[in-house]
Amino acid sequence: MDLNTNIKFLKGIGEARAKRLNKLGIYTIKDLLYHLPRRYLDRSEIVSLSSAVLGTDVVLIGEVISKGTIDDENIVVLKCGNDFLELVWKKMNYILSYFNSGDKVICAGKIYKFKGNYRILFPEFEILNHNKTSSIMGIIPVYPLTERISNEFLRETISYVLDNFKQDIIEQLDILPNEIKELRNIPDKWKVLDIIHRPEKVIDAIEAKKALVYEEMLIFFLNLFLSTHYKELFAPKLEKKGFLTNKLLEKLPFKLTNAQMKVIEEIENDLNKNIPMHRLLQGDVGSGKTIVALYSSLIAIENNYQVAIMAPTEILAEQLFNVMSYLTFGLNVRIELLVSDIKQSQKYKILKELSEGKIDIVVGTHALIVEDVKFKKLGLVIIDEQHRFGVNQRALLLKKSKEWTPHFLVMTATPIPRTLALTLYGDLDVSIINEKPFNTKIITKWVSEDKRDIVYQWLFKEILEKKKQAYVVAPIIEQSEKLDIRALEEIYEYINNIKPKEILIGVVHGRMNREERQKNMQEFRNGKFHILIATSVIEVGIDIPNATIMIIEHAERFGISQLHQLRGRITRSNDTAFCVLITPQKVSQDAERRLKAIVEHTDGFKLSEIDLEIRGPGDLLGTKQHGIINFKFTNLLDPEHKKIISIARRDAITLLQKDPKLKNYPKLLKAIQEYKKELDVVVG
C-alpha cells in the first residue's frame, strides 16, 4: 500500500475516525507516521501509593472495589496495597462501563490529593488479564489529540503501521543518500520512526527527532538554492576603481568602523565576480548601513552601471535620498527620488533619463517596480528593510535588467537571529555590522500614565536648561472611541496646554503631504521646533544629533522591534540619550515582557531573540502567510535545532556543488517537488 493512501483505508480507521484524524492534520498513512509525540512520560517503574510524590506522573496497580458518579465526576476507586486511589473522569459517563469489581487495573497520570483522598484526573489505564503485558509501561509517547482520539489508539495504530509497512517506509520515505547518512550518523527512516514512536529511552527519541529536523532543513535549503540558482546566472563584474569611493571616504566627517570596513571588503569581493552578489546586510539601529550602501553604489557607478535602491516608505526613501545627495555633493553623481506622489511632469522626466542612463542612482518605494520604470544599465539593486516587502517584489526589481542579473544587497535595521536569517534569507550570504559610530549611553524608563505630568515637566526643563530636542511618539493620528489611546492630536493639545510659551512644537505623520512633512522635519533639524510629535513614521531613517530625548505614549501598543527602532532615533551623537515609555498601569503579560526587555537591553540582536521567544518566527516578521517557516519538525528556538540548520545548509551547498541538478539523487528531487506542492498550498 502506498503511504500516501487516505488514512480511512487503514485497518481499524474508517470514515468517522478519519474525519477526527483530519483535525490533527492526518490525512494519509505518511501523515500518521509523522504525527510526532509532543513529549514522553517515563513509566518504567510501578510505585506504591504510599511512596508516590504528589504532583508527579506515576504508574500504579490496584483492584477495583467500587465505582459511581458524584455530580459530573465519574469515579472508580482502586485498592492499592493498604491505600485507596480515585480515578476521576468528568462528564465521561460511558467510562464506568469499562470497569467491574475485582478487576486488576494498571493506571498512570499525575497524582494529587482532594479532600484527603489520592486522585488521578483523566488517567490512562488498562485492565489486565493474566496474559496481557501493559502498553502503558516504559517510555510512553504523548501525542497531540482531538475529540475521541486517544493516546492509546494512536500508539497502537502507529505501531501497527510500523510493524506492517516496514518495507514501504524504507522504499518511500528513506530519501537521504547513503553518503549523507554515514556522514551524519543517521539510521534508515524506519529505524528513526520506530525510535521516535517506541523508544526505550527518552534521549533516544530526542536524538531520532533530530534526523527529521536535518532532513526537513536539507530539503528546505536544496529547494531554496535550486529555485534561486543565481550562481548559474551572469552578472557584470564591478571592480572598485577608487575615483568615487576614495573621495567619499575622504569627505566623510568621521572614520568608518572596523565592522563597516569588513562588510565593505566582503561586498567588494562579491561585486568583483561575474556571479550575482546575493548578500544580506544586518546592522543595528545607527550602525551605518547607509554609508555601506552608498559606497557599494559608487563601485557600480565607477563601472558605468546604474543603481536602484528601494525602501518601504516614502519617508525612508526621502531620508536615503537626502543623506546620499549630501554625501555625494561634488562627486558628479546624479541621484533622483521616485515615489508615487511626485508631479507627473517630474516623474516623466525621471523615467526618460533613467532609461537613457543619465541617472546614476534612483531611490524610491514600490514605484520602482511598476512596468514603465526602465534602466539602461542596472548593475546593483539594494533593498532596505526587506521584510516589509512581499515575497515577489525583490524579484520584480531584479528583472528590470534583461541582459544580465544585477548584484543584490538586502539591508535591514531589524536584527534577525542568525537561525531565522538562514531560513528567511537562506540564499543570501550574511554580513553583520556589530559596531556603532557613536558611543551613545541610553537610559530607558518605563512609567505608568499617572506620572505623565512629571515626565513632561522634566522634559521642558531639559529643553530649556540643556538646549535639547525631543520626539514624542503616538501610536495613531486621531482619537479613537474604540481604543483607549492618547492620539497624536490629543497629545499635541495636552503638551501645548502645559508647556512654557517659549517651547515650540512641530508635528509629522503619514497623512501629511510630502512637502509639509519635509518642511516640518527640516525645521526640527534646524532647531526651530523643540519637540516633534510624530507617529511611528519616524521609526527609521531620521538622523538629528541634538534630539536625544524620546517619549513614547502607549508604548504597550508597539512591538519590541518598533520600540527599538524608534529609540534608535536618539542615538545619533555621543551624548547620553533618554527614552521614556508611558503606558496604562495595567498591561498584558506579553506587553510587560516586551517593555521589560526594552528597558533592560539596548542590543538589537539580543532583543530580536527575546522577540522570537515571545511571538514565534512567523509573527516576528509577518511571514506566516508566505509559508516559509511552517516547519513540521524544526523549532527555531531550540539551540540543538539551530546547529542542525547550519549543518543542513552547508550539506545542501556541498551536494549542489557536486551535482547542480541533483540528477544522481532522484529521491531527493522527488521530496523537493513534494515540498514545493505543500508550499504552494500554504502560500495559495
For each residue, the residues with C-beta under 8 A, 3 or more apart:
1: 5 9 29 165 168
2: 5 168 172
3: 28 29 30 33 165 168 169 172 173
4: 28 29 30
5: 1 2 9 10 28 29
6: 9 18 27 28
7: 10 13 18 21 22 26 27 28 29 31 32
8: 13 14 15 17 18
9: 1 5 6 13
10: 5 7 13 29 32 157 161
11: 160
12: 17 157 160
13: 7 8 9 10 17 18 21 157
14: 8 17 18
15: 8 18 19
16: 19 20
17: 8 12 13 14 20 21 149
18: 6 7 8 13 14 15 21 22
19: 15 16 22 23
20: 16 17 23 24 146 147 148 149
21: 7 13 17 18 24 26 27 32 146 149
22: 7 18 19 25 26 27
23: 19 20 146 147
24: 20 21 35 144 145 146 149
25: 22 31 35
26: 7 21 22 31 32 35
27: 6 7 21 22 31
28: 3 4 5 6 7 31 32
29: 1 3 4 5 7 10 32 33 161 165
30: 3 4 33 34 172 173
31: 7 25 26 27 28 34 35
32: 7 10 21 26 28 29 35 157 158 161
33: 3 29 30 158 161 162 169 173 193 197
34: 30 31 212 632 633
35: 24 25 26 31 32 143 144 154 158
36: 143 196 209 212 633
37: 40 141 142 143 196 197 205
38: 142 143 144
39: 142
40: 37 139 140 141 142 199 202 205
41: 57 108 139 140 142
42: 57 139 140 202
43: 57 59 108 136 137 138 139 140
44: 137 138 139
45: 59
46: 59 60 61 106 137
47: 51 52 58 59 60
48: 51 52 60 80 81 83
49: 52 60 62 80 81 83 84 85 118
50: 81 82 83
51: 47 48
52: 47 48 49 56 58 60 111 118
53: 56 58 111
54: 111 112 113
55: 110 111 112
56: 52 53 110 111
57: 41 42 43 108 109 110 111
58: 47 52 53 108 109 110 111
59: 43 45 46 47 106 107 108 136 137
60: 46 47 48 49 52 78 80 85 106 107 108 111 120
61: 46 80 104 105 106 107 128
62: 49 78 79 80 85 104 105 107
63: 78 79 102 103 104 105
64: 67 76 77 78 99 100 101 102 103 105
65: 77 78 79 84 101
66: 76 77 101
67: 64 74 75 76 77 96 99 101
68: 74 75 96
69: 72 73 74 75 93 96
70: 73 75
71:
72: 69 90 91
73: 69 70 88 89 90
74: 67 68 69 88 89 90 91 92 93 95 96
75: 67 68 69 70 86 87 88
76: 64 66 67 86 87 95 96 99 105
77: 64 65 66 67 84 85 86 87
78: 60 62 63 64 65 84 85 86 87 105 107
79: 62 63 65 83 84
80: 48 49 60 61 62 83 84 85
81: 48 49 50
82: 50
83: 48 49 50 79 80 118
84: 49 65 77 78 79 80 117 118
85: 49 60 62 77 78 80 107 111 118 119 120
86: 75 76 77 78 114 117 118 119 120
87: 75 76 77 78 105 107 119 120 123 125
88: 73 74 75 119 120 121 122
89: 73 74 92 95 121 122
90: 72 73 74 121 122
91: 72 74
92: 74 89 95
93: 69 74 96
94: 97
95: 74 76 89 92 98 99
96: 67 68 69 74 76 93 99
97: 94
98: 95 127
99: 64 67 76 95 96 103 105 127
100: 64 103
101: 64 65 66 67
102: 63 64
103: 63 64 99 100 127
104: 61 62 63 127 128
105: 61 62 63 64 76 78 87 99 125 126 127 128
106: 46 59 60 61 125 126 128 134 136 137
107: 59 60 61 62 78 85 87 120 123 124 125 126
108: 41 43 57 58 59 60 120 123 124 125 136 140
109: 57 58 120 121 122 123 124
110: 55 56 57 58 120 121
111: 52 53 54 55 56 57 58 60 85 118 119 120
112: 54 55 118 119 120 121
113: 54 116 117 118 119
114: 86 117 119
115:
116: 113
117: 84 86 113 114
118: 49 52 83 84 85 86 111 112 113
119: 85 86 87 88 111 112 113 114
120: 60 85 86 87 88 107 108 109 110 111 112 123
121: 88 89 90 109 110 112
122: 88 89 90 109
123: 87 107 108 109 120
124: 107 108 109 136 140 151 152
125: 87 105 106 107 108 136
126: 105 106 107 132 134 135 136 152
127: 98 99 103 104 105
128: 61 104 105 106 132 134
129: 132
130:
131:
132: 126 128 129
133: 137
134: 106 126 128 137
135: 126 152 155 156
136: 43 59 106 108 124 125 126 140 152
137: 43 44 46 59 106 133 134 140
138: 43 44 200
139: 40 41 42 43 44 199 200 201 202 205
140: 40 41 42 43 108 124 136 137 151 155
141: 37 40 151 155 196 197 198 199 205
142: 37 38 39 40 41 151
143: 35 36 37 38 151 154 155
144: 24 35 38
145: 24 149 150 151 154
146: 20 21 23 24 149
147: 20 23
148: 20
149: 17 20 21 24 145 146 153 154
150: 145 153 154
151: 124 140 141 142 143 145 154 155
152: 124 126 135 136 155 156
153: 149 150 156 157
154: 35 143 145 149 150 151 157 158
155: 135 140 141 143 151 152 158 159 197
156: 135 152 153 159 160
157: 10 12 13 32 153 154 160 161
158: 32 33 35 154 155 161 162 197
159: 155 156 162 163 197 198
160: 11 12 156 157 163 164
161: 10 29 32 33 157 158 164 165
162: 33 158 159 165 166 169 190 193 194 197 198
163: 159 160 166
164: 160 161
165: 1 3 29 161 162 168 169
166: 162 163 169 170 190
167: 170 171
168: 1 2 3 165 171 172
169: 3 33 162 165 166 172 173 174 189 190 193
170: 166 167 173 174 188 189 190
171: 167 168 174
172: 2 3 30 168 169
173: 3 30 33 169 170 189 190 193
174: 169 170 171 188 189 190 667
175: 189 215 667 668 670 671
176: 180 181 186 189 215 218 668
177: 180 181 655 665 667 668
178: 181 182
179: 182 183
180: 176 177 183 184 186 218 651 655
181: 176 177 178 184 185 186 187 188
182: 178 179 185
183: 179 180 651
184: 180 181 214 647 651
185: 181 182
186: 176 180 181 192 211 214 215
187: 181 191 192 195 208 211
188: 170 174 181 191 192
189: 169 170 173 174 175 176 192 193
190: 162 166 169 170 173 174 193 194
191: 187 188 194 195 208
192: 186 187 188 189 195 196 208 211 212
193: 33 162 169 173 189 190 196 197 208
194: 162 190 191 197 198
195: 187 191 192 198 199 204 205 207 208
196: 36 37 141 192 193 199 205 208 209 212
197: 33 37 141 155 158 159 162 193 194
198: 141 159 162 194 195
199: 40 139 141 195 196 202 204 205 208
200: 138 139 204
201: 139 204 205
202: 40 42 139 199 205 206
203: 206 207
204: 195 199 200 201 207 208
205: 37 40 139 141 195 196 199 201 202 208 209
206: 202 203 209 210
207: 195 203 204 210 211
208: 187 191 192 193 195 196 199 204 205 211 212
209: 36 196 205 206 212 213 633
210: 206 207 213 214 640 641 644
211: 186 187 192 207 208 214 215
212: 34 36 192 196 208 209 215 216 632 633
213: 209 210 216 217 633 634 641 644
214: 184 186 210 211 217 218 644 647 648
215: 175 176 186 211 212 218 219
216: 212 213 219 220 631 632 633 634
217: 213 214 220 221 631 634 644 645 648 649
218: 176 180 214 215 221 222 648 651 652
219: 215 216 222 223 668 671 672 675
220: 216 217 223 224 423 426 631 648 675
221: 217 218 224 225 426 648 649 652 653
222: 218 219 225 226 652 655 656 662 668 672
223: 219 220 226 227 672 675 676 679
224: 220 221 227 228 426 427 652
225: 221 222 228 229 426 427 652 653 656
226: 222 223 229 656 662 672
227: 223 224 427
228: 224 225 278 427
229: 225 226 232 233
230: 233 275 276 278 405 408 427
231: 275
232: 229 660
233: 229 230 275 276 404 405
234: 274 404 405
235: 273 274 275 276 277 379 404 405 406 407
236: 274 303 305 379 404 407
237: 271 272 273 274 303
238: 271 272 299 300 302 303 305 379 380 407
239: 271 272 299 302 303
240: 245 268 271 272 299 302
241: 244 245 299 302 303
242: 245 246 302
243: 246 247 302
244: 241 247 248 298 299 301 302 331 333
245: 240 241 242 248 249 295 298 299 302
246: 242 243 249 250
247: 243 244 250 251 331
248: 244 245 251 252 294 295 298 327 328 331
249: 245 246 252 256 295
250: 246 247
251: 247 248 327 330
252: 248 249 255 256 291 327
253:
254: 437
255: 252
256: 249 252 260 261 264 288 291 437
257: 260 261 287 288 433 435 436 437
258: 261 262 435
259: 262 263 287 432 433 434 435
260: 256 257 263 264 287 288 291 292 433 435
261: 256 257 258 264 265
262: 258 259 265 266 431
263: 259 260 266 267 281 292 431 432 433
264: 256 260 261 267 268 292 295 296
265: 261 262 268 269
266: 262 263 269 270 279 429 431
267: 263 264 270 271 277 279 292 295 296 299 409 431
268: 240 264 265 271 272 299
269: 265 266 272 273
270: 266 267 273 277 279 407 429
271: 237 238 239 240 267 268 277 296 299 300 380 407
272: 237 238 239 240 268 269
273: 235 237 269 270 277
274: 234 235 236 237
275: 230 231 233 235
276: 230 233 235 405 406 407 408
277: 235 267 270 271 273 407 408 409
278: 228 230 408 427 428 429
279: 266 267 270 408 409 410 428 429 430 431
280: 386 410 411 412 421 425 428 429 430 431
281: 263 289 292 293 409 410 411 412 431 432 433
282: 412 415 416 421 430 431 432 433
283: 287 288 289 292 411 412 413 415 432 433 434
284: 287 413 415 433 434 436 568 603 604 605
285: 413 564 565 567 568 571 604
286: 436 437 438 440 568 571 572
287: 257 259 260 283 284 413 433 434 435 436 437
288: 256 257 260 283 291 292 433 436 437
289: 281 283 292 293 384 411 413 433
290: 293 294 320 323 324
291: 252 256 260 288 294 295 327
292: 260 263 264 267 281 283 288 289 295 296 411 433
293: 281 289 290 296 297 309 320 382 384 409 411
294: 248 290 291 297 298 323 324 327 328
295: 245 248 249 264 267 291 292 298 299
296: 264 267 271 292 293 299 300 380 382 409
297: 293 294 300 301 307 309 324 360 361 380 382
298: 244 245 248 294 295 301 302 328 331 333
299: 238 239 240 241 244 245 267 268 271 295 296 302 303 380
300: 238 271 296 297 303 305 306 307 379 380 407
301: 244 297 298 304 305 306 307 333 360 361
302: 238 239 240 241 242 243 244 245 298 299
303: 236 237 238 239 241 299 300 379
304: 301 377
305: 236 238 300 301 377 378 379 380
306: 300 301 354 357 359 360 361 362 375 376 377 378 379 380
307: 297 300 301 360 361 362 378 379 380 381 382
308: 361 362 364 368 375 378 380 381 382 397 400 406
309: 293 297 317 320 361 362 363 364 381 382 383 384
310: 364 365 366 368 369 381 382 383 384 389 393 394 397
311: 316 317 320 363 364 365 384 385 541
312: 316 365 384 385 388 389
313: 316 317 365 510 537 540
314: 317 318 339 340 341 365 514
315: 318 319 510 517 537 538 540 541 542
316: 311 312 313 319 320 384 385 540 541
317: 309 311 313 314 320 321 337 339 363 364 365
318: 314 315 321 322 337 339 514 518 541
319: 315 316 322 323 540 541 542 543
320: 290 293 309 311 316 317 323 324 363 384 541
321: 317 318 324 325 335 336 337 363
322: 318 319 325 326
323: 290 294 319 320 326 327 543
324: 290 294 297 320 321 327 328 335 361 363
325: 321 322 328 329 335
326: 322 323 329
327: 248 251 252 291 294 323 324
328: 248 294 298 324 325 331 333 335
329: 325 326
330: 251
331: 244 247 248 298 328
332:
333: 244 298 301 328 360 361
334: 358 359 360 361
335: 321 324 325 328 359 360 361 362 363
336: 321 350 353 354 359 361 362 363
337: 317 318 321 342 362 363 364
338: 342 347 350 362 363 364 365 367 368 373
339: 314 317 318 342 364 365 367 514
340: 314 365 366 367
341: 314 513 514
342: 337 338 339 346 347 350
343: 346 347
344: 347 348
345: 348 349
346: 342 343 349 350
347: 338 342 343 344 350 351
348: 344 345 351 352
349: 345 346 352 353
350: 336 338 342 346 347 353 354 359 362
351: 347 348 354 355 372 373 374
352: 348 349 355 356
353: 336 349 350 356 358 359
354: 306 336 350 351 357 358 359 362 373 374 375 376
355: 351 352 374 375 376
356: 352 353 376
357: 306 354 375 376 377
358: 334 353 354
359: 306 334 335 336 350 353 354 362
360: 297 301 306 307 333 334 335
361: 297 301 306 307 308 309 324 333 334 335 336
362: 306 307 308 309 335 336 337 338 350 354 359 368
363: 309 311 317 320 321 324 335 336 337 338
364: 308 309 310 311 317 337 338 339 367 368
365: 310 311 312 313 314 317 338 339 340 368
366: 310 340 369 370 393
367: 338 339 340 364 370 373
368: 308 310 338 362 364 365 373 397
369: 310 366 373 393 396 397 400
370: 366 367 373
371:
372: 351
373: 338 351 354 367 368 369 370 400
374: 351 354 355 400
375: 306 308 354 355 357 378 400 401
376: 306 354 355 356 357
377: 304 305 306 357 401
378: 305 306 307 308 375 381 400 401 406
379: 235 236 238 300 303 305 306 307 401 406 407
380: 238 271 296 297 299 300 305 306 307 308 406 407 408 409
381: 307 308 309 310 378 394 397 398 400 406 407 408 409
382: 293 296 297 307 308 309 310 408 409 410 411
383: 309 310 386 389 394 397 408 409 410 411
384: 289 293 309 310 311 312 316 320 411 412
385: 311 312 316 388 389 411 412 413 414 540
386: 280 383 389 394 410 411 412 425
387: 412 414 416 424 621 622 623
388: 312 385
389: 310 312 383 385 386 393 394
390: 393
391: 626 683
392: 395 396
393: 310 366 369 389 390 396 397
394: 310 381 383 386 389 397 398 408 410
395: 392 398 399
396: 369 392 393 399 400
397: 308 310 368 369 381 383 393 394 400
398: 381 394 395 401 405 406 408
399: 395 396 402
400: 308 369 373 374 375 378 381 396 397 406
401: 375 377 378 379 398 404 405 406
402: 399
403:
404: 233 234 235 236 401
405: 230 233 234 235 276 398 401
406: 235 276 308 378 379 380 381 398 400 401
407: 235 236 238 270 271 276 277 300 379 380 381
408: 230 276 277 278 279 380 381 382 383 394 398
409: 267 277 279 281 293 296 380 381 382 383
410: 279 280 281 382 383 386 394 425 428
411: 280 281 283 289 292 293 382 383 384 385 386
412: 280 281 282 283 384 385 386 387 415 416
413: 283 284 285 287 289 385 540 565 568 604
414: 385 387 561 565 604 608 621
415: 282 283 284 412 604 605 607 608
416: 282 387 412 420 421 424 608 621
417: 420 421 605 608 609 612 636
418: 421 422 430 642
419: 422 423 636 641 642 645
420: 416 417 423 424 608 612 617 620 621 629 636
421: 280 282 416 417 418 424 425 430
422: 418 419 425 426 430 645 646 649
423: 220 419 420 426 617 628 629 636 645
424: 387 416 420 421 621 623 628 629
425: 280 386 410 421 422 428 430
426: 220 221 224 225 422 423 649
427: 224 225 227 228 230 278
428: 278 279 280 410 425
429: 266 270 278 279 280
430: 279 280 282 418 421 422 425
431: 262 263 266 267 279 280 281 282
432: 259 263 281 282 283
433: 257 259 260 263 281 282 283 284 287 288 289 292
434: 259 283 284 287 605
435: 257 258 259 260 287
436: 257 284 286 287 288 439 440 571
437: 254 256 257 286 287 288
438: 286 571 572 573 574
439: 436 574
440: 286 436 570 571 572 573 574 575 576 577
441: 576 577
442: 567 570 571 576 577 578 579 602
443: 576 577 578 579
444: 567 578 579 580 581 598 599 602
445: 578 579 580 581 599
446: 555 580 581 583 595 596 598 599
447: 451 452 454 455 580 581 582 583
448: 451 582 583 584 585
449: 452 582 583 584 585
450: 585
451: 447 448 454 455 582
452: 447 449 455 456 582
453: 456 457 498
454: 447 451 457 458
455: 447 451 452 458 459 551 580 582
456: 452 453 459 460 495 498 499 551
457: 453 454 460 461 498
458: 454 455 461 462
459: 455 456 462 463 470 531 549 551
460: 456 457 463 464 499 500 503
461: 457 458 464 465
462: 458 459 465 466 468 470 549 578
463: 459 460 466 467 468 469 470 503 530 531
464: 460 461 500 502 503
465: 461 462
466: 462 463
467: 463 546
468: 462 463 546 547 548 549
469: 463 524 527 529 530 531 532 544 546 547 548 549
470: 459 462 463 530 531 532 547 548 549 550 551
471: 531 532 533 534 538 547 549 550 551 566 569 570
472: 491 495 531 532 533 534 550 551 553
473: 533 534 535 536 538 550 551 552 553 566
474: 477 485 486 487 488 491 533 534 535 553 554
475: 485 535 536 553 554 557 558
476: 480 483 485 487 488 535
477: 474 487 488 489 509 510 511 535
478: 487 488 489
479: 485 487 489 490
480: 476 483 485 487
481:
482:
483: 476 480
484: 584
485: 474 475 476 479 480 553 554 557
486: 474 490 491 494 553 554
487: 474 476 477 478 479 480 490 491
488: 474 476 477 478 491 492 507 509 533 534 535
489: 477 478 479 492 493
490: 479 486 487 493 494
491: 472 474 486 487 488 494 495 533 553
492: 488 489 495 496 505 507 533
493: 489 490 496 497
494: 486 490 491 497 498
495: 456 472 491 492 498 499 505 531 533
496: 492 493 499 505
497: 493 494
498: 453 456 457 494 495
499: 456 460 495 496 503 505 531
500: 460 464 503
501:
502: 464
503: 460 463 464 499 500 530 531
504: 528 529 530 531
505: 492 495 496 499 529 530 531 532 533
506: 520 523 524 528 529 531 532 533
507: 488 492 520 532 533 534
508: 512 517 520 521 524 532 533 534 535 537 538
509: 477 488 512 517 534 535 537
510: 313 315 477 535 537
511: 477
512: 508 509 516 517 520
513: 341 516 517
514: 314 318 339 341 517 518
515: 518 519
516: 512 513 519 520
517: 315 508 509 512 513 514 520 521
518: 318 514 515 521 522
519: 515 516 522 523
520: 506 507 508 512 516 517 523 524 529 532
521: 508 517 518 524 525 532 542
522: 518 519 525 526
523: 506 519 520 526 528 529
524: 469 506 508 520 521 527 528 529 532 544 547
525: 521 522 544
526: 522 523
527: 469 524 546
528: 504 506 523 524
529: 469 504 505 506 520 523 524 532
530: 463 469 470 503 504 505
531: 459 463 469 470 471 472 495 499 503 504 505 506
532: 469 470 471 472 505 506 507 508 520 521 524 529 538 547
533: 471 472 473 474 488 491 492 495 505 506 507 508
534: 471 472 473 474 488 507 508 509 537 538
535: 473 474 475 476 477 488 508 509 510 538
536: 473 475 539 558 562 566
537: 313 315 508 509 510 534
538: 315 471 473 508 532 534 535 542 566 569
539: 536 562 565 566 569
540: 313 315 316 319 385 413 565
541: 311 315 316 318 319 320
542: 315 319 521 538 569
543: 319 323 569 572
544: 469 524 525 547 569 572
545: 548 572 573 575
546: 467 468 469 527 573
547: 468 469 470 471 524 532 544 550 569 570 572
548: 468 469 470 545 570 573 575 576 577 578
549: 459 462 468 469 470 471 570 577 578 579 580
550: 470 471 472 473 547 566 567 569 570 577 578 579 580
551: 455 456 459 470 471 472 473 579 580 582
552: 473 555 558 563 566 579 580 581 582
553: 472 473 474 475 485 486 491 582
554: 474 475 485 486 557 558 582 583 584
555: 446 552 558 563 581 582 583 595 598
556: 583 584 587 588 591 594 595
557: 475 485 554
558: 475 536 552 554 555 562 563 566 594
559: 562 563 594 611 615
560: 563 564 594 597 598 607 608 610 611 614
561: 414 564 565 607 608 611 620
562: 536 539 558 559 565 566
563: 552 555 558 559 560 566 567 581 594 595 598
564: 285 560 561 567 568 598 604 607
565: 285 413 414 539 540 561 562 568
566: 471 473 536 538 539 550 552 558 562 563 569
567: 285 442 444 550 563 564 570 571 577 579 598 602
568: 284 285 286 413 564 565 571
569: 471 538 539 542 543 544 547 550 566 572
570: 440 442 471 547 548 549 550 567 577 578 579
571: 285 286 436 438 440 442 567 568 577
572: 286 438 440 543 544 545 547 569
573: 438 440 545 546 548
574: 438 439 440
575: 440 545 548
576: 440 441 442 443 548
577: 440 441 442 443 548 549 550 567 570 571
578: 442 443 444 445 462 548 549 550 570
579: 442 443 444 445 549 550 551 552 567 570
580: 444 445 446 447 455 549 550 551 552
581: 444 445 446 447 552 555 563 595 598 599
582: 447 448 449 451 452 455 551 552 553 554 555
583: 446 447 448 449 554 555 556 587 591 595
584: 448 449 484 554 556 587
585: 448 449 450
586:
587: 556 583 584 591 592 595
588: 556 591 592
589: 592 593
590: 593 594 614
591: 556 583 587 588 594 595
592: 587 588 589 595 596
593: 589 590 596 597 610 614
594: 556 558 559 560 563 590 591 597 598 611 614
595: 446 555 556 563 581 583 587 591 592 598 599
596: 446 592 593 599 600
597: 560 593 594 600 601 607 610 611
598: 444 446 555 560 563 564 567 581 594 595 601 607
599: 444 445 446 581 595 596
600: 596 597
601: 597 598 606 607 610
602: 442 444 567
603: 284 606 607
604: 284 285 413 414 415 564 607 608
605: 284 415 417 434 608 609
606: 601 603 609 610
607: 415 560 561 564 597 598 601 603 604 610 611
608: 414 415 416 417 420 560 561 604 605 611 612 620
609: 417 605 606 612 613
610: 560 593 597 601 606 607 613 614
611: 559 560 561 594 597 607 608 614 615 620
612: 417 420 608 609 615 616 617 620 636 637
613: 609 610 637
614: 560 590 593 594 610 611
615: 559 611 612 619 620
616: 612 619 620
617: 420 423 612 620 621 623 629 636
618: 621 623 624 629 630
619: 615 616 622 624
620: 420 561 608 611 612 615 616 617 623
621: 387 414 416 420 424 617 618
622: 387 619 625
623: 387 424 617 618 620 626 628 629
624: 618 619 629 630
625: 622 683
626: 391 623 683
627: 630 679 682 683
628: 423 424 623
629: 420 423 424 617 618 623 624 636
630: 618 624 627 682
631: 216 217 220 634 635 636
632: 34 212 216
633: 34 36 209 212 213 216
634: 213 216 217 631 638 641 644 645
635: 631 638 641
636: 417 419 420 423 612 617 629 631 641 642 645
637: 612 613 641
638: 634 635 641 642
639: 642 643
640: 210 643 644
641: 210 213 419 634 635 636 637 638 644 645
642: 418 419 636 638 639 645 646
643: 639 640 646 647
644: 210 213 214 217 634 640 641 647 648
645: 217 419 422 423 634 636 641 642 648 649
646: 422 642 643 649 650
647: 184 214 643 644 650 651
648: 214 217 218 220 221 644 645 651 652
649: 217 221 422 426 645 646 652 653
650: 646 647 653 654
651: 180 183 184 218 647 648 654 655
652: 218 221 222 224 225 648 649 655 656
653: 221 225 649 650 656 657
654: 650 651 657 658
655: 177 180 222 651 652 658 659 662 665 668
656: 222 225 226 652 653 659 660 662
657: 653 654 660
658: 654 655
659: 655 656 662 663 664 665
660: 232 656 657
661:
662: 222 226 655 656 659 665 668 669 672
663: 659
664: 659
665: 177 655 659 662 668 669
666: 669 670
667: 174 175 177 670 671
668: 175 176 177 219 222 655 662 665 671 672
669: 662 665 666 672 673
670: 175 666 667 673 674
671: 175 219 667 668 674 675
672: 219 222 223 226 662 668 669 675 676
673: 669 670 676 677
674: 670 671 677 678
675: 219 220 223 671 672 678 679
676: 223 672 673 679 680
677: 673 674 680 681
678: 674 675 681 682
679: 223 627 675 676 682 683
680: 676 677 683 684
681: 677 678 684
682: 627 630 678 679
683: 391 625 626 627 679 680
684: 680 681
